Amino acid sequence: MHVVKNIIFDLGGVLLNIDTRKTDEAFAALGVNNFGNNYSLLKADPLFDELEKGLVSEPAFFEGIRKLSRLSLTDENIRHAWNALILDFRMESLQYLEKLKSSYSLYLLSNTNSIHHRAFHQNFSRQTGGRNFDDHFTRAYYSHQLGLRKPDREIFDLMLTDAGILAEESLFIDDLQKNIETAAALGIKTHRLLAGEAIEGLNWRELI
């Protein structure tokens, strides 16, 4: 039985509250009534997949949305609707991370994109009087900066190698089953965070 030395966290649905329906509603208000059919967390249009891998620029993404919608939306229209899914940080969970940091190396592994990345960092800074969200972790790994995304094995391999940590000494917490399955296949201990669960309420003695 290997001792857990590292804890790897997902972001959305784990440390940050998100609601994709808010983005669907915001685009619907702009006249884009089929947005939810083109984008979801589980099955994404190639445009969104490429944005999360950093393979498409923000201007190209905005233009892609205009083509998908067949509407003359401004960049700001799109940015505002795209960011609508970002809600508040789970501050009690983040406070619990400070407790965990005394005994474990903490990492973040998140599928995101440059637009959301900028927005939630700005939100956190405003919410905390200028603090940097990434300071909670030994290192934060974001899909758009790596050219890879979960649930692909490659992003886990890259993170483990770059961080210099062992899979069997690591615990991964995510809210999506596909991501959990990839991590488990690599020998990482896992916990799927279900609706209603919070980091600070988990049975940590059982997990680690």
C-alpha positions in Angstrom: 0.0 0.0 0.0 1.6 3.2 -1.2 1.3 6.3 1.0 -0.3 9.3 -0.8 2.1 12.2 -1.0 0.3 14.2 -3.8 -3.2 15.4 -4.3 -4.3 16.5 -7.8 -7.5 18.5 -8.1 -9.9 19.3 -10.9 -11.2 22.9 -11.0 -14.8 23.2 -12.3 -17.3 21.4 -10.2 -14.6 20.7 -7.5 -13.1 24.1 -6.4 -15.1 26.4 -8.7 -18.9 26.3 -9.1 -19.9 26.3 -12.8 -23.2 26.0 -14.6 -23.1 25.4 -18.3 -26.8 26.3 -18.5 -25.9 29.9 -17.8 -23.9 30.0 -20.9 -26.7 28.3 -22.9 -29.1 31.0 -21.6 -26.7 33.8 -22.3 -26.2 32.7 -25.9 -30.0 32.1 -26.3 -30.5 35.8 -25.2 -28.2 36.7 -28.1 -30.3 34.6 -30.5 -28.1 31.5 -30.5 -30.8 29.0 -29.6 -28.8 25.8 -30.5 -25.6 26.6 -28.5 -26.2 23.7 -26.0 -26.3 21.3 -28.9 -22.8 22.4 -30.0 -21.2 22.5 -26.7 -21.2 20.4 -23.5 -18.6 19.2 -21.0 -18.9 15.7 -22.3 -19.2 16.1 -26.1 -17.7 19.2 -27.6 -17.7 20.6 -31.1 -14.1 20.6 -32.4 -13.9 24.3 -32.1 -14.3 24.1 -28.3 -11.9 21.1 -28.1 -9.3 23.1 -30.0 -9.8 26.1 -27.7 -9.2 24.0 -24.6 -6.0 22.7 -26.2 -4.8 26.2 -27.1 -4.9 25.3 -30.7 -7.1 28.1 -31.8 -6.7 31.8 -31.0 -9.4 33.8 -29.2 -10.1 35.9 -32.4 -10.5 32.6 -34.4 -12.8 31.2 -31.7 -15.0 34.3 -31.8 -15.2 34.1 -35.6 -16.0 30.4 -35.3 -18.9 31.2 -33.0 -20.2 33.8 -35.5 -20.1 31.1 -38.2 -21.8 28.5 -36.0 -24.5 31.0 -35.0 -24.8 32.8 -38.4 -25.1 36.0 -36.4 -23.1 39.2 -36.3 -22.1 39.0 -32.6 -19.4 41.2 -31.2 -16.3 39.7 -29.5 -17.6 41.1 -26.2 -21.1 39.6 -26.8 -19.4 36.2 -27.2 -17.0 36.6 -24.3 -19.7 37.7 -21.9 -21.9 34.7 -22.8 -19.0 32.3 -22.8 -18.0 33.3 -19.3 -21.5 33.2 -17.9 -21.0 29.6 -16.7 -18.3 30.7 -14.3 -19.9 31.1 -10.8 -18.3 31.5 -7.4 -15.3 29.8 -5.9 -15.9 27.2 -3.2 -14.1 29.2 -0.5 -14.5 26.6 2.3 -12.9 24.0 0.0 -10.0 26.4 -0.8 -9.5 27.1 2.9 -9.3 23.3 3.4 -6.5 23.1 0.8 -4.4 25.3 3.1 -4.8 22.6 5.8 -3.8 19.8 3.3 -0.7 21.8 2.1 1.0 21.1 5.4 1.1 17.4 4.6 0.8 17.0 0.9 1.9 18.5 -2.4 -1.1 19.9 -4.2 -1.6 20.1 -7.9 -4.3 21.4 -10.2 -5.2 19.7 -13.5 -7.9 21.5 -15.4 -9.5 21.5 -18.8 -10.0 25.2 -19.5 -9.3 27.9 -22.1 -7.6 31.3 -22.2 -10.9 33.2 -22.0 -12.1 31.3 -18.9 -8.6 31.2 -17.4 -8.4 35.0 -17.4 -11.9 35.4 -16.2 -11.7 33.1 -13.1 -8.3 34.4 -12.1 -9.7 38.0 -12.2 -12.8 36.9 -10.3 -10.6 35.2 -7.6 -8.3 38.2 -7.3 -11.3 40.5 -6.8 -12.9 38.2 -4.4 -9.8 37.8 -2.2 -8.2 41.3 -2.4 -5.6 40.5 -5.0 -4.6 36.9 -4.2 -3.4 34.6 -7.0 -5.5 31.5 -7.3 -2.5 29.3 -8.4 -0.7 29.9 -5.1 -2.9 27.2 -3.6 -0.8 24.6 -5.6 2.8 23.4 -6.1 1.8 23.8 -9.7 -1.3 24.4 -11.7 -1.7 22.6 -15.1 -4.1 24.0 -17.6 -5.1 22.2 -20.8 -4.8 25.3 -23.1 -1.2 25.8 -22.0 -0.3 22.2 -22.5 -2.0 21.4 -25.9 -3.6 18.4 -24.2 -6.8 17.8 -22.3 -8.5 15.3 -20.1 -9.5 12.5 -20.4 -6.6 11.8 -22.7 -3.8 9.8 -21.0 -1.1 12.1 -22.4 -2.0 15.1 -20.1 -1.7 12.9 -17.0 1.6 11.5 -18.2 3.0 15.0 -18.9 1.9 16.3 -15.5 3.4 13.3 -13.6 6.7 13.6 -15.4 6.9 17.4 -15.1 6.0 17.4 -11.4 8.3 14.5 -10.8 5.7 12.5 -8.9 4.6 8.9 -8.9 1.1 7.8 -9.9 0.9 5.3 -7.1 1.7 8.1 -4.5 -1.0 10.4 -5.9 -4.7 11.0 -5.4 -6.8 12.6 -8.1 -10.2 14.3 -7.4 -12.5 15.1 -10.4 -16.2 15.3 -11.0 -16.2 13.5 -14.4 -16.1 9.7 -14.6 -14.1 9.6 -17.9 -11.3 11.6 -16.3 -11.4 9.4 -13.2 -11.1 6.2 -15.4 -8.0 7.5 -17.2 -6.3 8.4 -13.9 -7.2 5.0 -12.3 -5.8 3.2 -15.3 -2.5 4.9 -14.7 -2.4 3.7 -11.1 -3.5 6.9 -9.6 -5.8 6.7 -6.6 -9.1 8.5 -7.4 -12.2 9.9 -6.0 -15.1 11.1 -8.1 -16.6 14.2 -6.4 -20.4 13.8 -6.7 -23.1 16.4 -6.7 -23.5 17.6 -3.1 -20.0 16.6 -2.0 -17.3 19.1 -1.1 -13.6 18.7 -0.5 -13.9 19.7 3.2 -16.6 17.1 3.8 -14.8 14.1 2.4 -13.5 11.2 4.6 -9.9 12.0 4.1 -8.7 9.2 6.4 -10.3 6.7 4.0 -9.0 8.5 0.9 -5.3 8.7 1.9 
